Amino acid sequence: MSLKYQLRAVWIDALNRLRYGARAPRYAERVWIQPSACHRYIEAADLARHLGSRVRQMSGKVIRQWPSELEQPFENHPKLTYCWNHWRDGQDWQEAGAIEFMLSRIAVSPTGVTDHCRTPADVQARFDNLDGIREDVLQRGRFPSRQELDPDNYREVGGILMHLGPEGEPIFSGAGCHRFAIAMLMDQPFPAQLGCVHTSALKYLPQLRQVP
C-alpha cells in the first residue's frame, strides 16, 4: 500500500517542483490548519467530476481556476451537522440524525454496505467507535497526525483532506468528516493531508507546513 503512495508522490512531487520550485506542494504532505479559518466545503464527488480524478488522488494538484461555484456552507453537510448536534449540542446519535442517515445510505447502496456498515448494529458500533476516537483526541489535548497513530503511514495519507483555495483559504474536501468535526470543535490547529492548491495559495504553504 505504501509503495503505491510513494510512486504517486515521486511523479507528483517531481512535476510540481519542476513547475513551481523547491517549495512546491507535495503529494499527501502534512499541513496545519486553523479551524477558525474554515468556513466552506466542496463535495468530493463534485470536485472529482470537475477535475476528472478521485479526491485523494488530487493531493498536491495545483489549480489555476478555482471552482468557487462548487463551494457550500457547512450547514449543508449532513455528516458535519449530525456530528455537531451530537458532540457540541449533547444529542445522542439517534436524535442527531446520524443513525437514520447511515441506514438510508445503506438502503440505497448497490452492495448494501456503507462505511463498512451493513446492519443497525454495525452502525451503532461505528458511532461508538467515533466517540472513542474523540475521547482519545481529548485526552491527548490535540489532534494526532497519521504517523503518530501509525508510524508506517506514508506522510499524511488518510488524514483530514483540506484544499487550499484562493489566497490560502482552507476548504474542506469532505474526506475525513467525523475527524474534521472533532478538530473544528477543539478550535486549535490540526494536521491535515494537503488536497488541491490554488495558484494564489502557493505562497502560504511554507507557514502551513510549520508545526504550531
Backbone torsions as a table, in degrees:
resi	resn	phi	psi	omega
1	MET	NA	-45.3	-179.5
2	SER	-62.8	-36.1	-179.3
3	LEU	-61.3	-39.3	178.4
4	LYS	-58.4	-44.9	-179.0
5	TYR	-69.6	-37.7	179.1
6	GLN	-63.9	-41.9	179.1
7	LEU	-65.4	-40.3	178.0
8	ARG	-63.8	-40.6	-178.9
9	ALA	-65.0	-40.1	-179.8
10	VAL	-57.0	-45.5	-178.0
11	TRP	-68.9	-50.4	-176.5
12	ILE	-66.8	-44.3	-178.8
13	ASP	-61.2	-44.4	-177.7
14	ALA	-65.5	-43.0	-179.6
15	LEU	-64.7	-43.3	178.9
16	ASN	-65.6	-40.6	179.9
17	ARG	-63.1	-38.6	179.2
18	LEU	-64.3	-38.3	-175.8
19	ARG	-85.5	-36.1	-169.1
20	TYR	-123.6	3.7	174.8
21	GLY	90.6	-174.1	-172.1
22	ALA	-64.1	-25.8	-177.9
23	ARG	-94.6	14.7	-177.5
24	ALA	-61.8	155.6	177.3
25	PRO	-62.3	146.1	179.1
26	ARG	-115.5	151.0	179.7
27	TYR	-62.8	129.8	174.8
28	ALA	59.2	22.7	179.9
29	GLU	-73.7	158.5	-178.7
30	ARG	-89.9	130.5	172.1
31	VAL	-125.5	160.4	-178.3
32	TRP	-112.8	123.9	-172.1
33	ILE	-113.1	134.0	175.8
34	GLN	-86.8	119.2	-176.4
35	PRO	-55.3	-37.6	-176.9
36	SER	-65.3	-14.6	178.7
37	ALA	-88.6	-5.6	-175.5
38	CYS	-96.1	125.7	-178.4
39	HIS	-136.0	-14.2	-173.7
40	ARG	-141.4	165.5	174.3
41	TYR	-139.2	162.6	171.3
42	ILE	-122.4	126.3	178.8
43	GLU	-58.2	130.5	-175.6
44	ALA	-56.3	-42.9	-178.6
45	ALA	-64.6	-35.6	179.6
46	ASP	-65.6	-45.3	-179.0
47	LEU	-69.7	-35.5	178.3
48	ALA	-61.7	-42.7	177.3
49	ARG	-65.9	-38.0	-178.2
50	HIS	-65.7	-40.3	-174.9
51	LEU	-102.2	-11.9	179.2
52	GLY	71.6	36.8	-179.4
53	SER	-154.9	153.5	175.7
54	ARG	-66.4	149.6	-168.8
55	VAL	-61.1	-44.8	-177.7
56	ARG	-74.4	-20.0	175.6
57	GLN	-76.8	-7.3	178.2
58	MET	-86.2	-1.5	-176.6
59	SER	-56.9	124.4	180.0
60	GLY	86.5	-1.7	-179.4
61	LYS	-74.2	130.7	179.7
62	VAL	-95.4	130.9	-176.8
63	ILE	-117.4	131.1	179.7
64	ARG	-87.5	-36.9	178.6
65	GLN	-112.4	109.2	-174.9
66	TRP	-80.1	132.5	-178.3
67	PRO	-82.5	69.1	-177.9
68	SER	-58.5	-26.9	-178.8
69	GLU	-66.5	-15.9	179.8
70	LEU	-89.5	-11.0	-177.2
71	GLU	-70.1	143.9	178.7
72	GLN	-135.8	153.5	175.5
73	PRO	-74.3	155.8	-176.0
74	PHE	-60.1	-30.7	-177.8
75	GLU	-64.9	-12.7	176.4
76	ASN	-83.7	-9.5	-174.3
77	HIS	-94.4	113.3	-174.7
78	PRO	-63.5	-37.3	-178.4
79	LYS	-69.2	-43.6	177.4
80	LEU	-62.3	-40.3	-178.9
81	THR	-61.4	-47.9	-178.2
82	TYR	-72.2	-29.1	175.2
83	CYS	-64.1	-45.0	-179.5
84	TRP	-70.9	-33.4	174.0
85	ASN	-59.6	-37.9	-177.0
86	HIS	-79.7	-57.1	-171.9
87	TRP	-81.6	-28.9	-179.5
88	ARG	-92.6	-42.6	-172.3
89	ASP	-100.3	-4.4	172.8
90	GLY	82.0	11.0	176.5
91	GLN	-76.3	148.7	173.2
92	ASP	-74.1	169.4	-173.8
93	TRP	-60.3	-34.4	179.0
94	GLN	-66.0	-49.4	179.5
95	GLU	-62.1	-35.5	-177.1
96	ALA	-69.9	-16.7	-179.9
97	GLY	96.9	2.1	-175.2
98	ALA	-70.2	-44.3	-176.7
99	ILE	-63.5	-47.8	-179.6
100	GLU	-61.3	-41.3	179.4
101	PHE	-60.5	-48.5	-178.5
102	MET	-63.9	-43.6	-179.8
103	LEU	-64.3	-34.7	177.8
104	SER	-68.4	-36.2	177.7
105	ARG	-67.7	-41.3	178.3
106	ILE	-62.5	-39.2	-176.9
107	ALA	-62.7	-32.0	-177.5
108	VAL	-101.5	-1.7	179.9
109	SER	-71.5	133.2	178.6
110	PRO	-58.4	-29.5	-178.9
111	THR	-96.3	-8.3	-175.9
112	GLY	75.2	15.4	-178.2
113	VAL	-132.3	134.4	173.8
114	THR	-136.2	127.3	-178.3
115	ASP	50.4	42.7	178.1
116	HIS	67.6	14.3	-179.1
117	CYS	-109.0	136.2	178.8
118	ARG	-122.1	-31.9	-174.4
119	THR	-122.4	164.4	174.2
120	PRO	-55.0	-35.8	178.1
121	ALA	-64.8	-39.5	177.1
122	ASP	-61.8	-41.1	-178.5
123	VAL	-64.0	-46.3	-180.0
124	GLN	-62.7	-40.4	179.0
125	ALA	-63.7	-37.5	178.4
126	ARG	-62.2	-44.8	-178.1
127	PHE	-73.1	-31.1	172.8
128	ASP	-62.3	-40.0	178.5
129	ASN	-65.0	-38.2	177.7
130	LEU	-64.4	-37.3	174.6
131	ASP	-61.8	-38.0	177.9
132	GLY	-65.4	-39.6	177.6
133	ILE	-62.5	-43.0	179.3
134	ARG	-63.8	-41.7	179.3
135	GLU	-61.8	-40.3	178.3
136	ASP	-62.0	-43.4	179.7
137	VAL	-63.7	-42.8	-179.4
138	LEU	-65.2	-37.9	178.3
139	GLN	-66.0	-37.2	177.1
140	ARG	-68.7	-29.9	-176.6
141	GLY	81.6	9.0	-179.7
142	ARG	-165.3	166.2	-179.9
143	PHE	-91.2	122.8	-177.7
144	PRO	-76.9	152.5	173.7
145	SER	-76.7	167.1	179.3
146	ARG	-64.5	-35.0	-179.6
147	GLN	-74.0	-24.5	172.6
148	GLU	-66.7	-37.3	179.9
149	LEU	-77.6	-32.4	179.9
150	ASP	-146.5	102.5	-177.1
151	PRO	-57.4	-21.4	179.9
152	ASP	-87.6	-3.1	-179.6
153	ASN	-65.0	137.4	-179.7
154	TYR	-81.7	116.7	-179.0
155	ARG	47.5	-129.7	-179.0
156	GLU	-109.5	27.8	178.8
157	VAL	-55.3	131.5	179.1
158	GLY	87.7	-2.4	178.9
159	GLY	-77.6	179.6	174.7
160	ILE	-60.8	121.1	-173.6
161	LEU	-92.2	120.2	-177.4
162	MET	-123.8	125.3	172.8
163	HIS	-83.5	157.9	173.4
164	LEU	-114.3	109.0	-178.6
165	GLY	-83.4	-165.0	179.8
166	PRO	-52.5	134.0	-179.2
167	GLU	58.1	28.3	171.8
168	GLY	80.8	11.0	179.8
169	GLU	-65.3	126.0	178.4
170	PRO	-73.7	126.6	-179.1
171	ILE	-118.9	120.4	-178.6
172	PHE	-67.1	139.5	-175.3
173	SER	-88.4	-16.8	-172.4
174	GLY	94.9	-9.8	179.7
175	ALA	-97.4	118.0	-176.4
176	GLY	94.0	38.7	-172.3
177	CYS	-57.1	-50.2	-173.9
178	HIS	-66.4	-40.5	177.5
179	ARG	-67.7	-36.6	176.8
180	PHE	-62.7	-40.9	178.2
181	ALA	-61.0	-41.7	177.8
182	ILE	-63.4	-47.2	-178.2
183	ALA	-61.3	-40.2	179.7
184	MET	-63.7	-39.9	-179.4
185	LEU	-70.6	-25.6	178.4
186	MET	-72.1	-27.4	177.1
187	ASP	57.3	44.0	171.2
188	GLN	-144.5	154.8	-175.3
189	PRO	-52.8	137.8	-178.4
190	PHE	-126.4	151.8	178.5
191	PRO	-76.7	139.9	-179.0
192	ALA	-140.3	153.2	171.1
193	GLN	-82.0	129.4	179.9
194	LEU	-65.9	132.1	175.2
195	GLY	-99.5	-131.4	176.2
196	CYS	-77.3	154.9	-177.9
197	VAL	-131.9	122.9	174.1
198	HIS	-73.1	149.0	-176.5
199	THR	-56.4	-35.2	-179.3
200	SER	-72.6	-11.8	-179.3
201	ALA	-91.9	-8.7	-176.6
202	LEU	-58.1	-36.4	-176.6
203	LYS	-69.6	-15.2	-179.3
204	TYR	-91.6	-9.5	-176.3
205	LEU	-59.2	-44.4	-178.3
206	PRO	-54.6	-41.7	-178.6
207	GLN	-74.6	-29.9	179.3
208	LEU	-73.8	-19.1	177.8
209	ARG	-79.4	-17.4	-175.8
210	GLN	-76.8	132.1	177.6
211	VAL	-69.0	127.8	-178.1
212	PRO	-61.2	NA	NA
